[in-house]
Amino acid sequence: MDVKTLTGVFIILLIIVGVVAFYAGTMYGGQQASAPGGTVTTTVTKTETKTVTGGGGEVWTPPEKIRAAFVYVGPIGDFGFSYMHDVGRRVAETLFSEWLETTYVESVTEDKLGETIDNLVSQGYNVIFTTSFEFMDKTIEKGEQYPNVFFFHCSGYRRRSNVGTYFADLYQVYYLNGLIAGALTQTGHIGYVAAFTIPEVVRHLNAFAIGAKEVGEQLGKDIQVHVIEIGAWFAPDKARSAAETLWRDYDVDVLAFTEDSTAILEFGQEITKGYEEGKYDHPLYVFSHYAPGYIYGPDAVVSGQIVKWETIYLDILSKIKAGIYTPFNLENVDYWYLLNSGGVELGAHVYENGTVMYINPKFIPTLKSITVTDKLTNRQVSVYELVMSRYEMFRNAPLLTPLQLTAITHQYENIGKINIPPVDPNNPDPYSQVDIYVSSYWDPFTGPLSGYLKEDPSQKVTIPEGQRLSHDDLWSMDWFVDWVVYHGAT
C-alpha cells in the first residue's frame, strides 16, 4: 500500500476517533495542558521485552508503553506548522494505539521550553519532540539533564547520544511553485513573506525565486522576488500587513510565504475576487504553506506545499519500540526528508479519498497554454508539463531515502548517479557499466547561480556552472540569489 493510500486510511481513522482524541488530556503543571492530547483505548498486546546493549556497555530495555510529548511553537489551530505536526501526532497515536500514548503542549515560547520539558518528564513522558528551530539549545541542555529520555528536535543541527534531529524540507516544492509563479505573474513582481530569514526559509525563498526566473525569463518578464520579514512564526496581522504592502507598494501579483496562519490565503482571496470584479488592477495569487490551504482561497490559491510529519514520526517511534533507537545512539540520527520520501508533497488540497490536488484546476488551462523550453531536454513543453515532469523527477529518487536518515550519509545526497562496473569485464552482467541514479538527476541549486550575502550585500556569492550544492551548503544558506529584493524586517 503506498503512502497516499495509507494517508487516506489514517484520515478515516482520525475522523472515527476524533471526539475521543479531543477530550482525552493530560495534566500540565497542576492545570490542564494548553490543549488536550489524544489517546485511543484498546487492549494492549503484550510484547516480548528486548534488552539492547550499546557499544559502551550501556543496557537499554525498550519501554513497554511509549509516552510521547510534542512541544509546539504555535497553536494547533494555526493551520500551518504546528497544525501539521499535530496531524502527524494523531496519525501515529491512532496507528500505534496498542503501545503509544501522546500529549502536546502548544504555543510554547523559547524561554518556557525548559520548564515545559521538566513538567513533561515529571509526568512520565519518555519521548519528547521539540518542534521549532529556536528550541535547539535548550533541548540539548535538557537531553544532558535527562539521559534516559529520548529527545528529537525539529529543524536543528545539534545532537547528542539521546537527542536526534529531523526535518521535512520543502525547497523542491517551493521550486515547483516558483515555476508556476513565473508563468502567472503579469507584472514580473513576485512576493514572499518570511517569518524569519533563517537558513531554512532562505533556502525555500531562493528555490521559489529560481523556479520563477526559469519560466518568467523565457516569457520576457524581468522577475524580481520582493521579501518582507515579519519576525514571527504565527502573526496573522503582521502577515496580512506584509502581503498588503507587497501587493500595493511593489506591484506584486503572485506571493508565497513562510508563516503559519491563514491570513495571507484569505487576503489573496479577497484581492483576487476584487480583481475579477473589476475593483483592482492586479490580483494576488498565493501558494499555501505546510497545510492544504485551498479552502481558504479557492479563487486565489494556485498550489502550495504540504508536509506529512507522520512519515517521520511513524519511523522514529517504531524504531524506539523495536529497540533500534536507544538513548545512547542518536548522535547521528538526522532525518532530512524531501519529495522522494513522501514526507512532503506538492499541492493545495487533499480530497476525502486521500488524493491530492497538485494544482488548483482553475489555473491548469492557463498553465497548459503557456509554452517554454525545458532546459534539461530542450523540448518545447507547457508550463504544466514542465512542473509535473520536474515533480516526477524529484519523486523518483528512492535510493536517496536511506541516505536521508543519518548525518554521516548526507554527504552522498547530492550525487546524481554512480556507475556500477561489471564483476567480470570479459563476461559482463546485465547491469554492467550502467548508471544508477542516487538522487534526482538535476537540482534547482545547481550552478551557475549568483547572489549576495544577506548580512552584507556587497559580498557576492558565485556558484560555478554544473556545481550542485550539498546538504551542508543548503542547511547553512545565508545568501539570496540576485533577483531577490530583501526589504528587511518589520
C-alpha positions as CSV (number, residue, x, y, z in Angstrom):
1,M,0.0,0.0,0.0
2,D,1.5,3.4,-1.0
3,V,1.9,6.5,1.2
4,K,-1.1,8.3,-0.4
5,T,-3.4,5.3,0.3
6,L,-2.1,4.9,3.8
7,T,-2.7,8.6,4.4
8,G,-6.3,8.2,3.2
9,V,-6.8,5.3,5.7
10,F,-5.3,7.3,8.5
11,I,-7.6,10.3,7.8
12,I,-10.7,8.0,8.0
13,L,-9.4,6.5,11.3
14,L,-8.8,10.0,12.7
15,I,-12.4,11.0,11.9
16,I,-13.7,8.0,13.9
17,V,-11.5,8.7,16.9
18,G,-11.5,12.5,16.7
19,V,-14.0,13.1,19.5
20,V,-12.2,10.7,21.9
21,A,-8.8,12.2,21.0
22,F,-10.0,15.7,21.6
23,Y,-11.2,15.1,25.2
24,A,-8.5,12.7,26.4
25,G,-6.0,15.1,28.0
26,T,-3.1,15.1,30.5
27,M,-2.3,17.5,33.4
28,Y,0.4,20.1,32.9
29,G,1.9,21.9,35.9
30,G,-1.2,21.2,38.1
31,Q,-3.5,22.6,35.4
32,Q,-4.8,21.1,32.1
33,A,-2.3,21.4,29.3
34,S,-2.9,24.3,26.9
35,A,-4.6,21.7,24.6
36,P,-5.6,18.1,25.4
37,G,-3.6,15.2,23.9
38,G,-5.5,12.3,22.5
39,T,-5.4,8.6,23.4
40,V,-7.3,5.7,22.0
41,T,-8.4,3.0,24.4
42,T,-7.6,-0.5,23.2
43,T,-6.5,-3.8,24.5
44,V,-2.7,-3.7,24.9
45,T,-1.0,-6.7,23.3
46,K,1.9,-8.0,25.5
47,T,5.2,-7.9,23.5
48,E,8.4,-9.7,24.3
49,T,10.9,-7.5,26.3
50,K,14.1,-6.9,24.4
51,T,17.3,-5.7,26.0
52,V,19.8,-3.7,23.9
53,T,23.4,-3.3,24.8
54,G,25.3,-0.2,23.5
55,G,28.9,0.0,22.3
56,G,29.9,1.5,25.7
57,G,28.3,-1.3,27.6
58,E,25.1,0.5,28.3
59,V,22.0,-1.6,28.7
60,W,18.6,-0.5,27.5
61,T,15.2,-2.1,27.5
62,P,12.6,-0.5,25.2
63,P,9.6,0.8,27.1
64,E,6.5,-1.5,27.0
65,K,4.5,1.7,26.6
66,I,5.9,4.7,24.9
67,R,4.6,8.1,26.2
68,A,5.5,10.8,23.7
69,A,5.0,14.5,24.2
70,F,5.1,17.1,21.4
71,V,6.0,20.7,22.2
72,Y,4.7,23.2,19.6
73,V,5.8,26.8,19.0
74,G,2.3,27.9,17.9
75,P,-1.3,26.9,18.4
76,I,-2.5,23.7,16.7
77,G,-5.2,25.9,15.2
78,D,-2.7,27.8,13.2
79,F,-3.4,25.6,10.1
80,G,0.3,25.7,9.5
81,F,3.4,24.3,11.1
82,S,2.0,23.2,14.5
83,Y,-1.3,22.1,13.0
84,M,0.5,19.7,10.6
85,H,2.8,18.4,13.4
86,D,-0.3,17.6,15.4
87,V,-1.8,15.7,12.5
88,G,1.3,13.6,12.4
89,R,1.0,13.0,16.2
90,R,-2.6,11.9,15.8
91,V,-1.8,9.6,12.9
92,A,1.0,7.9,15.0
93,E,-1.2,7.6,18.1
94,T,-4.1,6.1,16.1
95,L,-1.9,3.6,14.3
96,F,0.2,2.6,17.3
97,S,-2.6,2.8,19.9
98,E,-1.6,-0.6,21.4
99,W,1.6,0.8,22.9
100,L,1.7,4.6,22.3
101,E,0.2,7.4,24.3
102,T,0.7,11.0,23.3
103,T,0.1,14.6,24.5
104,Y,1.1,18.0,23.4
105,V,1.7,21.5,24.7
106,E,1.1,24.3,22.3
107,S,2.2,28.0,21.9
108,V,5.4,27.4,23.9
109,T,8.0,30.2,23.8
110,E,11.7,29.7,23.8
111,D,12.1,30.9,27.4
112,K,9.3,28.5,28.6
113,L,10.7,25.4,26.9
114,G,12.8,24.3,29.9
115,E,10.0,24.2,32.5
116,T,7.7,22.6,29.9
117,I,10.1,19.7,29.4
118,D,10.6,19.4,33.2
119,N,6.9,19.1,33.7
120,L,6.5,16.5,30.9
121,V,9.4,14.4,32.3
122,S,7.9,14.6,35.8
123,Q,4.6,13.2,34.3
124,G,6.5,10.2,32.9
125,Y,6.8,11.1,29.2
126,N,9.8,9.2,27.8
127,V,10.0,10.6,24.3
128,I,9.8,14.4,23.7
129,F,9.6,16.1,20.3
130,T,10.6,19.8,20.3
131,T,9.3,21.3,17.1
132,S,10.9,24.7,16.4
133,F,14.4,25.9,15.4
134,E,14.8,28.1,18.5
135,F,14.2,25.2,20.8
136,M,17.5,23.6,19.8
137,D,19.9,24.7,22.5
138,K,17.5,24.1,25.4
139,T,16.7,20.6,24.0
140,I,20.4,19.7,24.1
141,E,20.6,21.1,27.7
142,K,17.6,19.0,28.8
143,G,18.9,16.0,27.0
144,E,22.0,16.1,29.2
145,Q,19.8,16.6,32.3
146,Y,17.6,13.6,31.4
147,P,19.9,11.0,29.8
148,N,17.3,8.2,29.7
149,V,14.7,10.3,27.9
150,F,14.5,10.3,24.1
151,F,14.6,13.8,22.6
152,F,14.1,14.7,18.9
153,H,14.4,18.3,17.8
154,C,12.8,19.5,14.5
155,S,14.9,21.7,12.2
156,G,18.1,21.8,14.3
157,Y,21.6,20.5,13.8
158,R,22.9,19.8,17.3
159,R,22.6,16.2,18.5
160,R,23.9,14.0,21.4
161,S,23.5,10.4,22.5
162,N,19.8,10.9,23.4
163,V,18.9,13.8,21.1
164,G,18.2,13.2,17.4
165,T,17.2,15.7,14.8
166,Y,14.6,15.7,11.9
167,F,13.1,17.9,9.2
168,A,10.8,17.5,6.2
169,D,12.3,20.0,3.8
170,L,10.2,21.9,1.2
171,Y,12.8,23.5,-1.1
172,Q,11.9,21.2,-4.1
173,V,8.2,22.0,-3.7
174,Y,8.9,25.8,-3.4
175,Y,10.9,25.5,-6.7
176,L,7.9,23.8,-8.4
177,N,5.6,26.6,-7.0
178,G,8.1,29.1,-8.4
179,L,7.8,27.7,-11.9
180,I,4.1,28.3,-11.7
181,A,4.6,31.8,-10.3
182,G,6.9,32.7,-13.2
183,A,4.1,31.8,-15.6
184,L,1.3,33.5,-13.8
185,T,2.8,36.9,-12.9
186,Q,2.0,39.7,-15.3
187,T,3.9,42.4,-13.5
188,G,7.1,40.4,-13.0
189,H,7.0,41.3,-9.3
190,I,6.5,38.3,-7.0
191,G,6.3,38.5,-3.2
192,Y,7.5,36.4,-0.3
193,V,6.5,36.9,3.3
194,A,9.1,35.3,5.6
195,A,8.6,34.7,9.3
196,F,12.4,34.7,9.9
197,T,15.2,34.7,7.4
198,I,17.0,31.7,9.0
199,P,18.7,29.2,6.5
200,E,15.6,27.1,6.2
201,V,13.5,30.0,5.0
202,V,16.2,31.5,2.9
203,R,16.6,28.1,1.1
204,H,12.9,28.0,0.4
205,L,12.5,31.5,-0.9
206,N,15.7,31.1,-3.1
207,A,14.3,27.9,-4.6
208,F,11.0,29.7,-5.2
209,A,12.9,32.6,-6.9
210,I,14.9,30.2,-9.1
211,G,11.8,28.5,-10.4
212,A,10.1,31.8,-11.1
213,K,13.0,33.1,-13.1
214,E,13.4,29.8,-15.0
215,V,10.0,30.3,-16.5
216,G,9.5,34.0,-16.3
217,E,12.7,34.9,-18.1
218,Q,11.7,32.8,-21.1
219,L,8.4,34.7,-21.3
220,G,10.2,38.1,-21.4
221,K,9.5,39.0,-17.8
222,D,12.0,40.8,-15.6
223,I,11.5,38.7,-12.4
224,Q,12.0,40.2,-9.0
225,V,11.1,38.5,-5.8
226,H,10.3,41.0,-3.0
227,V,10.8,39.7,0.5
228,I,9.5,41.2,3.8
229,E,10.4,39.5,7.1
230,I,7.8,39.8,9.9
231,G,9.7,38.3,12.9
232,A,7.1,35.8,14.0
233,W,6.0,32.3,13.0
234,F,2.4,32.9,13.8
235,A,1.3,36.6,13.4
236,P,-1.8,36.9,11.3
237,D,-2.0,40.7,11.5
238,K,1.7,41.1,10.5
239,A,1.4,38.6,7.7
240,R,-1.6,40.3,6.2
241,S,0.0,43.7,6.5
242,A,3.2,42.5,4.8
243,A,1.2,40.9,2.0
244,E,-0.8,44.1,1.6
245,T,2.4,46.1,1.4
246,L,3.8,43.8,-1.3
247,W,0.7,43.9,-3.4
248,R,0.1,47.7,-3.0
249,D,3.6,49.2,-3.0
250,Y,5.6,46.7,-5.1
251,D,3.0,45.7,-7.7
252,V,3.2,42.0,-6.6
253,D,0.6,39.8,-8.2
254,V,1.8,36.4,-7.0
255,L,3.0,35.5,-3.5
256,A,4.4,32.7,-1.4
257,F,5.1,32.8,2.3
258,T,6.5,31.0,5.4
259,E,4.1,31.9,8.2
260,D,1.6,29.7,9.9
261,S,-1.7,31.4,9.8
262,T,-4.3,31.6,7.0
263,A,-4.2,35.4,6.9
264,I,-2.3,35.6,3.6
265,L,-4.6,33.0,1.9
266,E,-7.7,34.9,2.9
267,F,-6.2,38.2,1.8
268,G,-5.2,36.7,-1.5
269,Q,-8.8,35.5,-2.0
270,E,-10.2,39.0,-1.1
271,I,-7.9,40.8,-3.6
272,T,-8.3,38.2,-6.4
273,K,-12.1,38.3,-6.2
274,G,-12.0,42.1,-6.2
275,Y,-9.7,42.0,-9.3
276,E,-12.1,39.6,-11.1
277,E,-15.0,42.0,-10.2
278,G,-13.0,45.0,-11.7
279,K,-12.2,46.6,-8.3
280,Y,-8.4,46.3,-8.6
281,D,-5.9,46.4,-11.5
282,H,-4.0,43.2,-10.5
283,P,-4.8,40.0,-8.5
284,L,-2.9,38.3,-5.7
285,Y,-2.4,34.7,-6.4
286,V,-0.9,32.8,-3.5
287,F,0.7,29.4,-2.6
288,S,-0.4,27.8,0.6
289,H,2.3,26.8,3.2
290,Y,2.5,23.5,5.1
291,A,-1.2,22.7,5.1
292,P,-3.6,22.3,2.2
293,G,-5.0,25.9,2.1
294,Y,-7.2,25.8,-1.0
295,I,-10.4,26.0,1.2
296,Y,-9.3,29.5,2.4
297,G,-8.8,30.9,-1.1
298,P,-10.4,28.8,-3.9
299,D,-10.0,31.6,-6.4
300,A,-6.5,32.7,-5.3
301,V,-4.6,29.6,-4.1
302,V,-2.8,28.1,-7.0
303,S,-0.8,25.3,-5.4
304,G,1.4,25.0,-2.3
305,Q,3.4,22.8,-0.1
306,I,2.0,20.0,2.1
307,V,4.1,18.4,4.9
308,K,3.5,14.9,6.2
309,W,5.3,14.7,9.6
310,E,3.7,11.3,10.2
311,T,6.2,9.7,7.8
312,I,9.0,10.7,10.2
313,Y,7.0,10.2,13.5
314,L,6.0,6.7,12.5
315,D,9.6,5.8,11.6
316,I,11.1,7.2,14.8
317,L,8.5,5.8,17.2
318,S,8.5,2.3,15.7
319,K,12.3,2.2,15.9
320,I,12.2,3.2,19.6
321,K,9.7,0.4,20.2
322,A,11.8,-2.1,18.4
323,G,14.9,-1.2,20.3
324,I,16.7,0.2,17.2
325,Y,16.9,3.7,18.7
326,T,18.1,4.0,22.3
327,P,19.1,6.9,24.5
328,F,22.7,6.2,23.7
329,N,22.8,6.0,19.9
330,L,21.1,9.1,18.5
331,E,24.1,11.3,17.9
332,N,24.0,10.6,14.1
333,V,20.2,10.3,13.7
334,D,19.2,13.2,11.4
335,Y,16.2,12.9,9.1
336,W,16.1,15.3,6.1
337,Y,13.1,14.2,4.0
338,L,12.5,15.6,0.5
339,L,9.8,14.7,-2.1
340,N,11.2,11.2,-2.7
341,S,10.4,10.2,0.9
342,G,6.7,11.0,0.8
343,G,7.3,13.4,3.7
344,V,6.4,16.4,1.7
345,E,4.0,17.0,-1.2
346,L,3.2,19.5,-3.9
347,G,-0.4,20.5,-3.5
348,A,-3.2,22.8,-2.4
349,H,-5.9,20.4,-1.2
350,V,-6.4,16.8,-0.1
351,Y,-9.7,15.2,-1.2
352,E,-11.7,13.0,1.1
353,N,-10.3,9.9,-0.6
354,G,-6.8,11.0,0.2
355,T,-5.8,12.1,-3.3
356,V,-4.0,15.4,-3.7
357,M,-5.0,18.4,-5.8
358,Y,-1.5,19.3,-7.1
359,I,-2.6,22.5,-8.8
360,N,-5.9,24.3,-8.5
361,P,-8.0,23.3,-11.6
362,K,-8.8,26.9,-12.2
363,F,-5.2,27.6,-13.2
364,I,-4.5,24.5,-15.2
365,P,-5.8,25.7,-18.6
366,T,-3.6,28.8,-18.4
367,L,-0.5,26.8,-17.4
368,K,-1.2,24.3,-20.3
369,S,-1.5,27.2,-22.7
370,I,1.9,28.7,-21.9
371,T,4.9,27.1,-23.7
372,V,8.5,27.2,-22.6
373,T,11.7,25.2,-23.3
374,D,12.6,22.5,-20.8
375,K,16.3,23.3,-20.3
376,L,17.0,19.7,-19.3
377,T,15.6,18.2,-22.5
378,N,15.5,21.2,-24.9
379,R,11.9,20.2,-25.6
380,Q,9.0,22.6,-26.0
381,V,6.5,21.9,-23.3
382,S,3.7,23.6,-21.5
383,V,4.4,25.0,-18.0
384,Y,2.0,22.5,-16.7
385,E,4.0,19.6,-18.3
386,L,7.3,21.2,-17.0
387,V,6.0,21.3,-13.4
388,M,4.8,17.8,-13.4
389,S,7.9,16.4,-15.1
390,R,10.1,18.1,-12.5
391,Y,7.8,16.7,-9.8
392,E,8.2,13.2,-11.1
393,M,11.9,13.7,-11.3
394,F,12.1,14.6,-7.6
395,R,9.7,11.9,-6.5
396,N,11.5,9.1,-8.4
397,A,14.7,9.1,-6.3
398,P,14.0,6.2,-3.9
399,L,17.7,5.4,-3.4
400,L,18.1,8.8,-1.8
401,T,15.7,8.0,1.1
402,P,18.1,5.7,3.1
403,L,20.8,8.5,2.9
404,Q,18.4,11.0,4.5
405,L,18.2,9.3,7.9
406,T,21.7,9.9,9.2
407,A,24.2,12.7,9.5
408,I,27.0,10.5,8.2
409,T,25.3,9.8,4.8
410,H,24.1,13.4,3.9
411,Q,27.4,13.9,2.0
412,Y,26.1,11.4,-0.6
413,E,22.8,13.1,-1.2
414,N,23.9,15.5,-4.0
415,I,25.4,12.7,-6.1
416,G,23.3,12.4,-9.2
417,K,24.4,9.0,-10.3
418,I,27.1,6.3,-9.8
419,N,28.4,3.8,-12.4
420,I,28.5,0.1,-11.5
421,P,31.4,-1.7,-13.0
422,P,31.0,-5.4,-14.1
423,V,32.2,-8.1,-11.8
424,D,33.9,-9.8,-14.8
425,P,34.8,-7.4,-17.6
426,N,35.0,-10.3,-20.0
427,N,31.6,-11.6,-19.1
428,P,29.5,-8.5,-18.1
429,D,26.3,-8.9,-16.1
430,P,23.1,-7.3,-17.3
431,Y,23.7,-4.2,-15.1
432,S,27.4,-3.8,-16.1
433,Q,28.5,-0.2,-16.7
434,V,25.0,1.2,-16.1
435,D,24.3,4.5,-14.3
436,I,22.4,4.1,-11.0
437,Y,20.7,7.3,-10.0
438,V,21.1,8.2,-6.4
439,S,19.3,11.5,-6.2
440,S,17.3,13.3,-8.9
441,Y,19.5,13.9,-11.9
442,W,19.2,17.6,-11.5
443,D,18.6,20.0,-8.7
444,P,17.5,23.7,-8.7
445,F,20.6,24.6,-6.6
446,T,22.9,23.7,-9.5
447,G,25.2,26.4,-10.9
448,P,25.5,28.8,-12.5
449,L,23.9,30.8,-9.7
450,S,24.9,34.2,-8.3
451,G,23.8,36.1,-5.3
452,Y,24.7,38.2,-2.3
453,L,25.1,37.7,1.5
454,K,22.0,38.7,3.5
455,E,24.1,40.5,6.2
456,D,26.4,42.2,3.7
457,P,25.0,42.7,0.2
458,S,28.4,43.9,-1.0
459,Q,29.7,40.4,-0.6
460,K,28.9,38.4,-3.7
461,V,28.2,34.7,-4.0
462,T,29.0,32.7,-7.2
463,I,28.2,29.0,-7.8
464,P,30.0,27.8,-10.9
465,E,28.2,26.1,-13.7
466,G,27.5,22.4,-13.0
467,Q,28.2,22.6,-9.3
468,R,25.5,21.2,-7.2
469,L,25.1,22.5,-3.6
470,S,25.4,19.9,-0.9
471,H,23.2,19.2,2.1
472,D,25.6,21.3,4.3
473,D,25.6,24.2,1.8
474,L,21.8,24.2,1.8
475,W,21.5,23.8,5.5
476,S,23.6,26.9,6.2
477,M,22.4,29.1,3.4
478,D,22.8,32.8,4.3
479,W,22.6,34.4,0.9
480,F,20.0,35.5,-1.6
481,V,20.0,35.0,-5.4
482,D,20.5,38.2,-7.2
483,W,16.8,38.7,-8.2
484,V,15.6,38.6,-4.6
485,V,15.0,42.1,-3.2
486,Y,15.1,41.9,0.6
487,H,13.2,44.8,2.2
488,G,14.2,43.9,5.7
489,A,12.3,43.1,8.9
490,T,9.1,44.8,10.0
